[in-house]
């Protein structure tokens, strides 16, 4: 299986979820969107779809 490099931005996930929920008639709070984005990221980690890599900020 070919390996590809993917960058996941939880802010982008939060924005996507927010827009989708608003289209469906929900008006979530900003804090709720951050939590949903974190949950989605954790899901991807748990399913081994992504690996979390920490880069040194020297």
Secondary structure as UniProt FT lines:
FT   HELIX           10..23
FT   TURN            24..25
FT   HELIX           30..46
FT   TURN            47..48
//
